[in-house]
Amino acid sequence: MNNLNLEAGLATVDKANSLSPEQKDATKRILRAFAGVEQEEEKVYSAGNRFETHGGGIFILARANDGKAVLTSLSDGNQWASPVEVGDRFAVTASEFTKMCGVTGPSNFTRIEVKDD
């Protein structure tokens, strides 16, 4: 399988409405393994993680509803973008996080560590 076919296969999996997020991830891993492509270790985020935007806003990765998560402002409660379906809100993948970041993309967000009081 060459890279062009791999990319087409991955795109097809993304569009498959009949597959759950977990099934899509597993299928992608199989396609990459079959193609001999090393898979990068993907960043994983969790509900409760906090992020600062370049503009200084502080957001928390929060559960929205029915398997969805969203970035919510701690100052006014507004959502950064629409909630996104996630496979596990305590193991949000980099691709799921990218969708949460909307048009500005994940480069607008820096994860910040919060020490317990």
ChimeraX commands (.cxc) that place a marker at each C-alpha (Angstrom):
marker #1 position 0.00,0.00,0.00 radius 0.5
marker #1 position 1.53,3.34,-0.97 radius 0.5
marker #1 position 1.03,6.65,0.86 radius 0.5
marker #1 position -1.60,7.84,-1.63 radius 0.5
marker #1 position -3.71,4.73,-1.04 radius 0.5
marker #1 position -3.14,5.00,2.71 radius 0.5
marker #1 position -4.39,8.60,2.77 radius 0.5
marker #1 position -7.44,7.63,0.71 radius 0.5
marker #1 position -8.16,4.74,3.08 radius 0.5
marker #1 position -7.82,6.95,6.14 radius 0.5
marker #1 position -10.14,9.55,4.59 radius 0.5
marker #1 position -12.72,6.85,3.85 radius 0.5
marker #1 position -12.60,5.66,7.46 radius 0.5
marker #1 position -13.14,9.25,8.68 radius 0.5
marker #1 position -16.28,9.53,6.55 radius 0.5
marker #1 position -17.76,6.20,7.68 radius 0.5
marker #1 position -20.81,7.18,9.72 radius 0.5
marker #1 position -21.49,3.58,10.72 radius 0.5
marker #1 position -18.24,3.30,12.73 radius 0.5
marker #1 position -17.79,4.48,16.30 radius 0.5
marker #1 position -14.74,6.65,17.11 radius 0.5
marker #1 position -13.07,3.59,18.68 radius 0.5
marker #1 position -13.70,1.51,15.54 radius 0.5
marker #1 position -12.33,4.31,13.36 radius 0.5
marker #1 position -9.14,4.54,15.46 radius 0.5
marker #1 position -8.64,0.76,15.37 radius 0.5
marker #1 position -9.20,0.63,11.61 radius 0.5
marker #1 position -6.70,3.45,11.06 radius 0.5
marker #1 position -4.09,1.64,13.17 radius 0.5
marker #1 position -4.59,-1.49,11.07 radius 0.5
marker #1 position -4.27,0.47,7.82 radius 0.5
marker #1 position -1.08,2.16,9.02 radius 0.5
marker #1 position 0.39,-1.15,10.18 radius 0.5
marker #1 position -0.45,-2.78,6.86 radius 0.5
marker #1 position 1.16,0.15,5.02 radius 0.5
marker #1 position 4.27,-0.12,7.20 radius 0.5
marker #1 position 3.85,3.43,8.48 radius 0.5
marker #1 position 5.14,4.13,11.96 radius 0.5
marker #1 position 2.45,5.78,14.02 radius 0.5
marker #1 position 3.50,8.76,16.10 radius 0.5
marker #1 position 2.56,8.65,19.73 radius 0.5
marker #1 position -0.49,10.85,19.83 radius 0.5
marker #1 position -0.99,13.52,22.47 radius 0.5
marker #1 position -3.86,12.72,24.76 radius 0.5
marker #1 position -5.86,15.25,26.73 radius 0.5
marker #1 position -8.40,14.73,29.49 radius 0.5
marker #1 position -11.53,16.35,30.84 radius 0.5
marker #1 position -10.38,18.92,33.37 radius 0.5
marker #1 position -7.23,19.95,31.45 radius 0.5
marker #1 position -6.89,23.72,31.23 radius 0.5
marker #1 position -5.59,25.75,28.33 radius 0.5
marker #1 position -4.61,29.37,27.79 radius 0.5
marker #1 position -5.22,31.08,24.45 radius 0.5
marker #1 position -2.79,33.53,22.86 radius 0.5
marker #1 position -5.30,36.22,23.86 radius 0.5
marker #1 position -5.05,35.25,27.52 radius 0.5
marker #1 position -8.35,33.41,27.91 radius 0.5
marker #1 position -8.43,30.32,30.13 radius 0.5
marker #1 position -10.48,27.33,28.97 radius 0.5
marker #1 position -11.22,23.92,30.45 radius 0.5
marker #1 position -11.81,20.75,28.47 radius 0.5
marker #1 position -15.27,19.76,29.69 radius 0.5
marker #1 position -17.90,17.14,29.04 radius 0.5
marker #1 position -20.74,18.49,26.93 radius 0.5
marker #1 position -23.33,15.73,26.46 radius 0.5
marker #1 position -23.72,12.23,25.06 radius 0.5
marker #1 position -20.07,11.46,24.39 radius 0.5
marker #1 position -19.09,14.98,23.42 radius 0.5
marker #1 position -16.52,17.36,24.87 radius 0.5
marker #1 position -15.92,21.09,24.47 radius 0.5
marker #1 position -13.53,23.86,25.45 radius 0.5
marker #1 position -15.37,26.11,27.91 radius 0.5
marker #1 position -14.23,29.55,29.10 radius 0.5
marker #1 position -13.61,29.77,32.83 radius 0.5
marker #1 position -14.35,33.50,32.81 radius 0.5
marker #1 position -17.79,33.51,31.16 radius 0.5
marker #1 position -18.82,29.88,30.54 radius 0.5
marker #1 position -18.99,30.32,26.77 radius 0.5
marker #1 position -17.89,27.49,24.51 radius 0.5
marker #1 position -14.96,28.08,22.16 radius 0.5
marker #1 position -16.62,26.04,19.38 radius 0.5
marker #1 position -19.33,23.42,19.05 radius 0.5
marker #1 position -19.00,20.26,21.15 radius 0.5
marker #1 position -17.12,17.42,19.45 radius 0.5
marker #1 position -17.81,13.69,19.68 radius 0.5
marker #1 position -14.95,11.94,21.49 radius 0.5
marker #1 position -14.21,8.29,22.08 radius 0.5
marker #1 position -13.28,8.88,25.73 radius 0.5
marker #1 position -13.43,12.25,27.48 radius 0.5
marker #1 position -10.51,11.19,29.67 radius 0.5
marker #1 position -8.38,10.27,26.63 radius 0.5
marker #1 position -9.13,12.94,24.02 radius 0.5
marker #1 position -6.90,12.40,20.99 radius 0.5
marker #1 position -4.97,15.14,19.23 radius 0.5
marker #1 position -7.32,14.92,16.23 radius 0.5
marker #1 position -10.40,15.26,18.47 radius 0.5
marker #1 position -8.80,18.22,20.25 radius 0.5
marker #1 position -8.03,19.86,16.90 radius 0.5
marker #1 position -11.73,19.70,16.02 radius 0.5
marker #1 position -12.58,21.30,19.39 radius 0.5
marker #1 position -10.29,24.22,18.62 radius 0.5
marker #1 position -12.38,25.28,15.63 radius 0.5
marker #1 position -10.96,27.51,12.91 radius 0.5
marker #1 position -8.10,28.88,15.02 radius 0.5
marker #1 position -6.61,25.41,15.46 radius 0.5
marker #1 position -4.75,23.88,18.39 radius 0.5
marker #1 position -1.74,26.19,18.03 radius 0.5
marker #1 position -3.87,28.90,19.68 radius 0.5
marker #1 position -4.01,26.83,22.91 radius 0.5
marker #1 position -1.26,26.09,25.41 radius 0.5
marker #1 position -1.97,23.50,28.06 radius 0.5
marker #1 position -1.38,24.87,31.53 radius 0.5
marker #1 position -0.71,22.88,34.67 radius 0.5
marker #1 position -2.86,23.71,37.66 radius 0.5
marker #1 position -1.60,22.81,41.12 radius 0.5
marker #1 position -4.18,21.54,43.56 radius 0.5
marker #1 position -5.06,23.98,46.34 radius 0.5
marker link #1:1,2 radius 0.2
marker link #1:2,3 radius 0.2
marker link #1:3,4 radius 0.2
marker link #1:4,5 radius 0.2
marker link #1:5,6 radius 0.2
marker link #1:6,7 radius 0.2
marker link #1:7,8 radius 0.2
marker link #1:8,9 radius 0.2
marker link #1:9,10 radius 0.2
marker link #1:10,11 radius 0.2
marker link #1:11,12 radius 0.2
marker link #1:12,13 radius 0.2
marker link #1:13,14 radius 0.2
marker link #1:14,15 radius 0.2
marker link #1:15,16 radius 0.2
marker link #1:16,17 radius 0.2
marker link #1:17,18 radius 0.2
marker link #1:18,19 radius 0.2
marker link #1:19,20 radius 0.2
marker link #1:20,21 radius 0.2
marker link #1:21,22 radius 0.2
marker link #1:22,23 radius 0.2
marker link #1:23,24 radius 0.2
marker link #1:24,25 radius 0.2
marker link #1:25,26 radius 0.2
marker link #1:26,27 radius 0.2
marker link #1:27,28 radius 0.2
marker link #1:28,29 radius 0.2
marker link #1:29,30 radius 0.2
marker link #1:30,31 radius 0.2
marker link #1:31,32 radius 0.2
marker link #1:32,33 radius 0.2
marker link #1:33,34 radius 0.2
marker link #1:34,35 radius 0.2
marker link #1:35,36 radius 0.2
marker link #1:36,37 radius 0.2
marker link #1:37,38 radius 0.2
marker link #1:38,39 radius 0.2
marker link #1:39,40 radius 0.2
marker link #1:40,41 radius 0.2
marker link #1:41,42 radius 0.2
marker link #1:42,43 radius 0.2
marker link #1:43,44 radius 0.2
marker link #1:44,45 radius 0.2
marker link #1:45,46 radius 0.2
marker link #1:46,47 radius 0.2
marker link #1:47,48 radius 0.2
marker link #1:48,49 radius 0.2
marker link #1:49,50 radius 0.2
marker link #1:50,51 radius 0.2
marker link #1:51,52 radius 0.2
marker link #1:52,53 radius 0.2
marker link #1:53,54 radius 0.2
marker link #1:54,55 radius 0.2
marker link #1:55,56 radius 0.2
marker link #1:56,57 radius 0.2
marker link #1:57,58 radius 0.2
marker link #1:58,59 radius 0.2
marker link #1:59,60 radius 0.2
marker link #1:60,61 radius 0.2
marker link #1:61,62 radius 0.2
marker link #1:62,63 radius 0.2
marker link #1:63,64 radius 0.2
marker link #1:64,65 radius 0.2
marker link #1:65,66 radius 0.2
marker link #1:66,67 radius 0.2
marker link #1:67,68 radius 0.2
marker link #1:68,69 radius 0.2
marker link #1:69,70 radius 0.2
marker link #1:70,71 radius 0.2
marker link #1:71,72 radius 0.2
marker link #1:72,73 radius 0.2
marker link #1:73,74 radius 0.2
marker link #1:74,75 radius 0.2
marker link #1:75,76 radius 0.2
marker link #1:76,77 radius 0.2
marker link #1:77,78 radius 0.2
marker link #1:78,79 radius 0.2
marker link #1:79,80 radius 0.2
marker link #1:80,81 radius 0.2
marker link #1:81,82 radius 0.2
marker link #1:82,83 radius 0.2
marker link #1:83,84 radius 0.2
marker link #1:84,85 radius 0.2
marker link #1:85,86 radius 0.2
marker link #1:86,87 radius 0.2
marker link #1:87,88 radius 0.2
marker link #1:88,89 radius 0.2
marker link #1:89,90 radius 0.2
marker link #1:90,91 radius 0.2
marker link #1:91,92 radius 0.2
marker link #1:92,93 radius 0.2
marker link #1:93,94 radius 0.2
marker link #1:94,95 radius 0.2
marker link #1:95,96 radius 0.2
marker link #1:96,97 radius 0.2
marker link #1:97,98 radius 0.2
marker link #1:98,99 radius 0.2
marker link #1:99,100 radius 0.2
marker link #1:100,101 radius 0.2
marker link #1:101,102 radius 0.2
marker link #1:102,103 radius 0.2
marker link #1:103,104 radius 0.2
marker link #1:104,105 radius 0.2
marker link #1:105,106 radius 0.2
marker link #1:106,107 radius 0.2
marker link #1:107,108 radius 0.2
marker link #1:108,109 radius 0.2
marker link #1:109,110 radius 0.2
marker link #1:110,111 radius 0.2
marker link #1:111,112 radius 0.2
marker link #1:112,113 radius 0.2
marker link #1:113,114 radius 0.2
marker link #1:114,115 radius 0.2
marker link #1:115,116 radius 0.2
marker link #1:116,117 radius 0.2
view
